[in-house]
Amino acid sequence: MSKTGKKSVYTNSSKKHSQVKNGSTKTDGKNAQKPKKSGVCCKMFTFLFFAVMVAGVAVLYSNDEYRDKSLQFVEVVKRSVLEQYEQHIKPLIDSQMSPEQQKQNEKGSRGGGKEAFGENEKELELEKKKKDEEKKKHDEEKKRIEELNRKLEADRKREEEEKRQQEAEKKRKEEEQKNEEERKRKQDEEKKKHEIEKKRIEELNRKLEADRKREEEEKRQQEEEKKRKEEEQKNEEERKRKQDEEKKKHKEEKKRIEELNRKLEADRKREEEKIKQEEQKRKQEEEQKRKEEERKKKEDEIRKQEEDKIRKEQEKKRLEEEKRKNEEERKRKEEEKRRMEEEKRRLEDEKNKKEEANKKKLEEERERIEEEKRKQVEERKRKNEDEKRMKEEENKSKELLRMKEQENERINQEVQKQQQKEEEKKLQKEKENTSYEFNSLSNPADFAIRNLLDNAENSLYILSDEEVLKMCEEILKTYPKSPRANYLKADILIKMAEEKQSNSILEQGIAQYQKVLDLPDVPYALLVDAGTKLAEKQIFRGWNGKATKTWRFLSDKYPNDVKLKNKLGVGYLMANQNEEARKTFEKVLEMDHGDGLAKVHLGFIIKTIDNDPEKALPFLIEGVASEAEGTKDGRFYFHLGDAFQRLNLLKEAYKVYKAGAENGLFLSSIQRSLYNVNTLTGRPWWTAEETGYTEDLKVQ
């Protein structure tokens, strides 16, 4: 449009100029007056017109903020251009035209200029409308975005409020948990103090009971010494009768002791049941009084501090009183000991006198026996001469008899073998049909001599270990391949090794258990029991490699026994053969998918050796949850909780630690040490008063 306007304006003016120029040349020729040029005005007009166009284009690229101002500027420029044209340019052009040309040019210029500026104005109006529509759309979009921002801000504030509430709730729960742990800790401390006091009283009672028993034992020994001396004076038949009566008495005493033990066990269970009921009632009462106790907490703390001081003073006095009593008891015992030593010396003097008298009698008896022996030697010489003569005659007959006896012996041996087989079959049937206490530990040969073996085992409660050991050795002289006799001898040796703390006797017991494993026809129960004890003592002695061989022998002997394979796996772990242990536990799980002990050990290996807590977690969870024998161990609870922690599952970890503390495997969910000293006090938090160093811990 702008180009069209310019063309129309400049075309009309050029025509007018040409008409004037032509007319003048026609009228005057050379002397005709030349018209004035209007180039400056045209350039000014062109510049102003281009300024209007540039302003219009600038409107298209301007921001919404300056769009209205730009349009106003365009209108002002447009009006200014028109005014300049009307005032300055048009009069100059008209002055150089004839009246007719002026009229024509006026018509043309009015029509062309108005037409050009009219089109430009329409175009600007349309552009303005488009910009207004775009502005409206932009404003609507802006409002929509602001509305969305307001919603997002409201959602963010709501989430922050919810988060703040959750944090407040979490803090409140943590505070309640801390209060609960503090209350439990105090209860545990009171309980421990009560248990310590109870143990101390029990220890004193045990000492008094031991002193009483020792005195009774000394009296009993003195009485037995007197009885023994009296029994030596009596004849052999009376001694045997008394031994039989003594055995019956011991059996009755044993039965009476067992009856007393059963009664004591029943009383203990009743007492434990009463304690549990009282504990439940106490817990209910404590729950009811907890709110009141919280209100009185400060007063109770002050009162407890005062009571602690009083209790410490009372404890101190009581300890001094006990010390004084112990000193008196010690003096009394020394007096008693001195008296016993005097009695012992007196008895030794009497014994020496009797021994001297006995020696004299023995000397006289010996001389008499020697005289008789001399006479017997002379008589024997005479008889020998007669016997030589008789033997010569008998040798001939014996040769014949010997041949007959050899034949008879062969026949008898065959008969005996047949009878022995029949007896073994009878014993096996009798063993199967009878309800013998040690049936599972006895083979047919041991079942035949069960009275001897039972008598030796019962003597453990009556005679000394050395005497029972001699009885076992006497049995083994006759029956060297008896599994039960060898096993009993091993048990006695181990018992003696523990009492005397002797490694040499311990090694003898280990060798004796090994003999049981090497014997033929050993019953399953006896072989497993002997092998288990053998492996345990080998581990105690530090022979882990030998213990692993023992478990391997038992596992190979009974390949379907899952328990033995589990013990073999544990043996491999103790011998630091981790890959063998892994294979063993995997084989156990192939045989029994639900074996909890194998699962916890396999999870333990994967976590500690492979360092893969995520893979170990299912095995440890299932193994601990099975509550199988051997799974309730602090190590497995510790590593299960640690695996949860390493996977950032802290809640589950502390649930496991809490369960371990409830099962008595940890001191608390916070104190998770596996090896503790019972005489040392452990607390997760200490107050200055509890340390006993209040003065040293004061802030300077």
Beta strands, then each sheet from edge to edge (+ up, - down):
end
